[in-house]
Amino acid sequence: MRRIPVRSSAALLLAALTLSACSAGSGGAQPGTGSSTGAGAGQDDGGVVVALTGEPANLDFTTTAGAAIPQALMANVYEGLVEIDQDGQIQPLLAQSWEISEDRTAYTFTLQPGVTFSNGQAFTAEDVKFSLERVKSDAWLSSLKTKMDVVDSVTVLGDTEVRVQLSRPSNAWLFDLGTPVGAMFDESGVADLASTAVGTGPFTVQAWNRGESIELAARSDYWGKAPQVETATLRYFADAVATTNALRSGDVDVVYNMQAPELLSTFAGDDAFQVLEGTSNGEIMLSMNNAKAPFNDVRVRQAVLHAVDRQAVLDTAWSGYGTLVGAPVPPTDPYYEDLNNTYPYDPEKARALLAEAGAENLDITFTVPTRPYATAVSEIVVSQLADVGINATIESAEFPAVWLDKVFTRHDYDMSVVLAVESRDLLTMFNNPDYYLGYDNTKIKDAAAAADAADEAGYIAGMQDVVRTINDDAAANVLFLFPNIVVAKSGVTGLPANSVTEALDLGSVGWQ
């Protein structure tokens, strides 16, 4: 048996001794009730106000797709047995430690003692069993649930000990426990997840004003290290420019994942502000509906990849911020390799492929979500496609509600563009023909399963083969890897520079 190192008892003691620094906050709040957000920022009242774009449709990421919900709630309200740190490494969280059987199919977790949910219920091994089994049930609708397919059984060994039996070895599974599918729930707190969030995390949802903000309140009974602020308010803006205006006017303290990089220069040399330029695992994905004409023809998809000058898109749409990766895999994933040269910008090659497919003078609908990056990207992509004879008509789709219904759920689209931010989501997107991309996974299904069950070297090599197959099929076009740009008042500390999971962890954010 292999034992995984854990947090030191000294660290846990320090966390316990600092709990009294938190202010109270209990349970979940109903939408639209009792907000103390106000017009000003949070420092004066012991809080921090963060500006974001893209508000959650509701509070239930188990049934609703999109990154906005886990961005707000994971790490803050909900926690998993493990967490993923800023370097993409797995760390203990609700599990103190774990042992892995020699055949790599059984994981025995020892849980942190004395953990409670925000409704006062104790967190025990029974909650682990309930939460993991619930992912595999009909209660979970999110496509991410397939990450738990490998779980065969969950056995409670005691209040603080639980064994998870996998049907086969899996390189990906423990990492996946640090994503939303690994969130721990209290069985008595899941009746209305869309409106009420009950978790073990350092904050509770104190108020949710639809269309405006979510206010998180620090828990006085949190089991771990106390948050540095009493409240953390997430304010949502439809206009990216409005976020920077709000920062300059003092209405917010932080603009996270800035959506207007062309304005960064206005903060240069101003000591009142700080700028962090980190990385993310978010791919700006030019999506093609592989399941219907004209994009059910690989030659048409390949033509699109040759027709789009990704460097020009990056420079024009996002002021050169971001990274070209050439495949739907960020450099923080262990099986990443540079595939940028697979489809060089070559309009002549694109025209030849379209002619070969009998798809010249092609007319398509380009369904574009109402997000700043999508609007910026779409105009230049349309222009480049027109150069090779693909006439793309932009159809705006309100995000998230309309886009999620039309494109993601009903697959009623030809081409779209979206920021795909889920951690290690390659197989979620391409190993499921019912996913909105409609990619035929028959070429990769067995290879992906074999890679996941292999040793570390076999996992990396096998997954690289899977990625190359997806790339050869031109299943989608990753325009660029999204940067994580943060602009904040100079006194704000503890801001996460990198965004390697969906969560925006506010537990360490404070003031100097």
Secondary structure as GFF3:
##gff-version 3
##sequence-region A 1 512
A	DSSP	beta_strand	2	3	.	.	.	ID=ss1
A	DSSP	alpha_helix	9	17	.	.	.	ID=ss2
A	DSSP	three_ten_helix	19	21	.	.	.	ID=ss3
A	DSSP	three_ten_helix	43	45	.	.	.	ID=ss4
A	DSSP	beta_strand	47	52	.	.	.	ID=ss5
A	DSSP	alpha_helix	68	73	.	.	.	ID=ss6
A	DSSP	beta_strand	82	84	.	.	.	ID=ss7
A	DSSP	beta_strand	90	92	.	.	.	ID=ss8
A	DSSP	beta_strand	95	100	.	.	.	ID=ss9
A	DSSP	beta_strand	106	111	.	.	.	ID=ss10
A	DSSP	alpha_helix	125	135	.	.	.	ID=ss11
A	DSSP	three_ten_helix	143	148	.	.	.	ID=ss12
A	DSSP	beta_strand	151	158	.	.	.	ID=ss13
A	DSSP	beta_strand	161	166	.	.	.	ID=ss14
A	DSSP	alpha_helix	173	176	.	.	.	ID=ss15
A	DSSP	three_ten_helix	180	182	.	.	.	ID=ss16
A	DSSP	three_ten_helix	187	189	.	.	.	ID=ss17
A	DSSP	beta_strand	203	209	.	.	.	ID=ss18
A	DSSP	beta_strand	213	218	.	.	.	ID=ss19
A	DSSP	beta_strand	231	236	.	.	.	ID=ss20
A	DSSP	alpha_helix	240	249	.	.	.	ID=ss21
A	DSSP	beta_strand	254	255	.	.	.	ID=ss22
A	DSSP	three_ten_helix	261	267	.	.	.	ID=ss23
A	DSSP	beta_strand	273	278	.	.	.	ID=ss24
A	DSSP	beta_strand	283	288	.	.	.	ID=ss25
A	DSSP	alpha_helix	298	307	.	.	.	ID=ss26
A	DSSP	alpha_helix	310	318	.	.	.	ID=ss27
A	DSSP	alpha_helix	347	356	.	.	.	ID=ss28
A	DSSP	beta_strand	362	369	.	.	.	ID=ss29
A	DSSP	alpha_helix	372	386	.	.	.	ID=ss30
A	DSSP	beta_strand	390	397	.	.	.	ID=ss31
A	DSSP	alpha_helix	401	403	.	.	.	ID=ss32
A	DSSP	pi_helix	404	409	.	.	.	ID=ss33
A	DSSP	beta_strand	415	420	.	.	.	ID=ss34
A	DSSP	alpha_helix	426	430	.	.	.	ID=ss35
A	DSSP	three_ten_helix	441	443	.	.	.	ID=ss36
A	DSSP	alpha_helix	445	453	.	.	.	ID=ss37
A	DSSP	alpha_helix	456	472	.	.	.	ID=ss38
A	DSSP	beta_strand	476	481	.	.	.	ID=ss39
A	DSSP	beta_strand	484	489	.	.	.	ID=ss40
A	DSSP	beta_strand	492	493	.	.	.	ID=ss41
A	DSSP	beta_strand	510	511	.	.	.	ID=ss42
###
